[in-house]
Each structure stands twice: as C-alpha cells, then as structure tokens.
Amino acid sequence: MIIVQRTSPVTGKDNQMAINATNEQYIAWIDGTLIQDAMPQLSADEREFIISGCTSKDWEQLNG
C-alpha cells in the first residue's frame, strides 16, 4: 500500500489516496511503463488520480 498525494487541477486542493500498489510498481510507471501495465489491479479512478490528480468528484464537477 502506498499513499499518493496530488494537487487537483480542478479545485487546487491537495488530496491523498491510499493505493494498493507497491513502490516497485509506482517506480515502473515513473520510468515509463504504461500505468495499466505497471498497476493492473487499480481502478480507472485510481489510475486517473495518480496521473492527473483528478478525483472522481472532480470529474463529476467537470461533467456537470
């Protein structure tokens, strides 16, 4: 389990999410492995949070 912190581009707020992944998986993604290959166990919402910092609530706000 790792804790990922990102700043939402929608709200500007810092958010944290506990992610069921290893440091090795995270480093593989940082090093260029596609996130769905590096961390296939994650949901689309978790992957999006890692990549962009957007939470599911942010997407709801953006899409009305």
PyMOL CGO cylinders between C-alpha atoms (Angstrom):
from pymol import cmd
from pymol.cgo import CYLINDER

trace = [
    CYLINDER, 0.00, 0.00, 0.00, 1.32, 3.43, -0.93, 0.3, 1, 1, 1, 1, 1, 1,
    CYLINDER, 1.32, 3.43, -0.93, -0.05, 6.91, -0.26, 0.3, 1, 1, 1, 1, 1, 1,
    CYLINDER, -0.05, 6.91, -0.26, -0.19, 9.17, -3.31, 0.3, 1, 1, 1, 1, 1, 1,
    CYLINDER, -0.19, 9.17, -3.31, -0.61, 12.91, -2.91, 0.3, 1, 1, 1, 1, 1, 1,
    CYLINDER, -0.61, 12.91, -2.91, -1.65, 15.09, -5.82, 0.3, 1, 1, 1, 1, 1, 1,
    CYLINDER, -1.65, 15.09, -5.82, -2.99, 18.61, -6.28, 0.3, 1, 1, 1, 1, 1, 1,
    CYLINDER, -2.99, 18.61, -6.28, -6.31, 18.70, -8.10, 0.3, 1, 1, 1, 1, 1, 1,
    CYLINDER, -6.31, 18.70, -8.10, -6.16, 20.83, -11.24, 0.3, 1, 1, 1, 1, 1, 1,
    CYLINDER, -6.16, 20.83, -11.24, -9.89, 21.46, -10.78, 0.3, 1, 1, 1, 1, 1, 1,
    CYLINDER, -9.89, 21.46, -10.78, -10.03, 22.64, -7.17, 0.3, 1, 1, 1, 1, 1, 1,
    CYLINDER, -10.03, 22.64, -7.17, -6.37, 23.39, -6.40, 0.3, 1, 1, 1, 1, 1, 1,
    CYLINDER, -6.37, 23.39, -6.40, -6.70, 21.27, -3.25, 0.3, 1, 1, 1, 1, 1, 1,
    CYLINDER, -6.70, 21.27, -3.25, -4.12, 18.71, -2.17, 0.3, 1, 1, 1, 1, 1, 1,
    CYLINDER, -4.12, 18.71, -2.17, -5.60, 15.22, -1.98, 0.3, 1, 1, 1, 1, 1, 1,
    CYLINDER, -5.60, 15.22, -1.98, -4.24, 11.90, -0.79, 0.3, 1, 1, 1, 1, 1, 1,
    CYLINDER, -4.24, 11.90, -0.79, -5.28, 8.43, -1.80, 0.3, 1, 1, 1, 1, 1, 1,
    CYLINDER, -5.28, 8.43, -1.80, -4.19, 5.06, -0.40, 0.3, 1, 1, 1, 1, 1, 1,
    CYLINDER, -4.19, 5.06, -0.40, -3.34, 2.91, -3.41, 0.3, 1, 1, 1, 1, 1, 1,
    CYLINDER, -3.34, 2.91, -3.41, -2.99, -0.87, -3.38, 0.3, 1, 1, 1, 1, 1, 1,
    CYLINDER, -2.99, -0.87, -3.38, 0.34, -0.91, -5.21, 0.3, 1, 1, 1, 1, 1, 1,
    CYLINDER, 0.34, -0.91, -5.21, 3.99, -1.43, -4.43, 0.3, 1, 1, 1, 1, 1, 1,
    CYLINDER, 3.99, -1.43, -4.43, 6.82, 1.06, -4.62, 0.3, 1, 1, 1, 1, 1, 1,
    CYLINDER, 6.82, 1.06, -4.62, 8.26, -1.07, -7.43, 0.3, 1, 1, 1, 1, 1, 1,
    CYLINDER, 8.26, -1.07, -7.43, 5.04, -0.73, -9.46, 0.3, 1, 1, 1, 1, 1, 1,
    CYLINDER, 5.04, -0.73, -9.46, 5.00, 3.02, -8.90, 0.3, 1, 1, 1, 1, 1, 1,
    CYLINDER, 5.00, 3.02, -8.90, 8.64, 3.35, -9.96, 0.3, 1, 1, 1, 1, 1, 1,
    CYLINDER, 8.64, 3.35, -9.96, 7.95, 1.25, -13.07, 0.3, 1, 1, 1, 1, 1, 1,
    CYLINDER, 7.95, 1.25, -13.07, 5.22, 3.75, -14.03, 0.3, 1, 1, 1, 1, 1, 1,
    CYLINDER, 5.22, 3.75, -14.03, 7.53, 6.72, -13.33, 0.3, 1, 1, 1, 1, 1, 1,
    CYLINDER, 7.53, 6.72, -13.33, 10.15, 5.04, -15.54, 0.3, 1, 1, 1, 1, 1, 1,
    CYLINDER, 10.15, 5.04, -15.54, 7.73, 4.86, -18.46, 0.3, 1, 1, 1, 1, 1, 1,
    CYLINDER, 7.73, 4.86, -18.46, 5.65, 1.70, -18.14, 0.3, 1, 1, 1, 1, 1, 1,
    CYLINDER, 5.65, 1.70, -18.14, 2.00, 2.34, -19.00, 0.3, 1, 1, 1, 1, 1, 1,
    CYLINDER, 2.00, 2.34, -19.00, 0.07, 2.71, -15.78, 0.3, 1, 1, 1, 1, 1, 1,
    CYLINDER, 0.07, 2.71, -15.78, -2.39, -0.06, -16.73, 0.3, 1, 1, 1, 1, 1, 1,
    CYLINDER, -2.39, -0.06, -16.73, 0.58, -2.40, -17.22, 0.3, 1, 1, 1, 1, 1, 1,
    CYLINDER, 0.58, -2.40, -17.22, 2.50, -1.27, -14.13, 0.3, 1, 1, 1, 1, 1, 1,
    CYLINDER, 2.50, -1.27, -14.13, -0.54, -1.39, -11.82, 0.3, 1, 1, 1, 1, 1, 1,
    CYLINDER, -0.54, -1.39, -11.82, -3.24, -3.53, -13.46, 0.3, 1, 1, 1, 1, 1, 1,
    CYLINDER, -3.24, -3.53, -13.46, -5.06, -4.06, -10.16, 0.3, 1, 1, 1, 1, 1, 1,
    CYLINDER, -5.06, -4.06, -10.16, -6.07, -0.40, -9.87, 0.3, 1, 1, 1, 1, 1, 1,
    CYLINDER, -6.07, -0.40, -9.87, -9.44, 1.02, -10.86, 0.3, 1, 1, 1, 1, 1, 1,
    CYLINDER, -9.44, 1.02, -10.86, -9.75, 3.63, -13.58, 0.3, 1, 1, 1, 1, 1, 1,
    CYLINDER, -9.75, 3.63, -13.58, -10.42, 6.28, -10.90, 0.3, 1, 1, 1, 1, 1, 1,
    CYLINDER, -10.42, 6.28, -10.90, -7.26, 5.35, -9.00, 0.3, 1, 1, 1, 1, 1, 1,
    CYLINDER, -7.26, 5.35, -9.00, -5.15, 5.43, -12.17, 0.3, 1, 1, 1, 1, 1, 1,
    CYLINDER, -5.15, 5.43, -12.17, -6.60, 8.81, -13.16, 0.3, 1, 1, 1, 1, 1, 1,
    CYLINDER, -6.60, 8.81, -13.16, -5.82, 10.22, -9.72, 0.3, 1, 1, 1, 1, 1, 1,
    CYLINDER, -5.82, 10.22, -9.72, -2.19, 9.12, -9.98, 0.3, 1, 1, 1, 1, 1, 1,
    CYLINDER, -2.19, 9.12, -9.98, -1.82, 10.52, -13.49, 0.3, 1, 1, 1, 1, 1, 1,
    CYLINDER, -1.82, 10.52, -13.49, -3.70, 13.82, -13.26, 0.3, 1, 1, 1, 1, 1, 1,
    CYLINDER, -3.70, 13.82, -13.26, -4.60, 14.48, -9.64, 0.3, 1, 1, 1, 1, 1, 1,
    CYLINDER, -4.60, 14.48, -9.64, -8.32, 14.50, -10.51, 0.3, 1, 1, 1, 1, 1, 1,
    CYLINDER, -8.32, 14.50, -10.51, -10.63, 12.67, -8.13, 0.3, 1, 1, 1, 1, 1, 1,
    CYLINDER, -10.63, 12.67, -8.13, -13.93, 11.14, -9.18, 0.3, 1, 1, 1, 1, 1, 1,
    CYLINDER, -13.93, 11.14, -9.18, -15.66, 14.15, -7.57, 0.3, 1, 1, 1, 1, 1, 1,
    CYLINDER, -15.66, 14.15, -7.57, -13.56, 16.47, -9.75, 0.3, 1, 1, 1, 1, 1, 1,
    CYLINDER, -13.56, 16.47, -9.75, -14.73, 14.61, -12.87, 0.3, 1, 1, 1, 1, 1, 1,
    CYLINDER, -14.73, 14.61, -12.87, -18.35, 14.86, -11.71, 0.3, 1, 1, 1, 1, 1, 1,
    CYLINDER, -18.35, 14.86, -11.71, -17.90, 18.61, -11.23, 0.3, 1, 1, 1, 1, 1, 1,
    CYLINDER, -17.90, 18.61, -11.23, -16.31, 18.99, -14.68, 0.3, 1, 1, 1, 1, 1, 1,
    CYLINDER, -16.31, 18.99, -14.68, -19.01, 16.97, -16.42, 0.3, 1, 1, 1, 1, 1, 1,
    CYLINDER, -19.01, 16.97, -16.42, -21.92, 18.60, -14.62, 0.3, 1, 1, 1, 1, 1, 1,
]
cmd.load_cgo(trace, "trace")
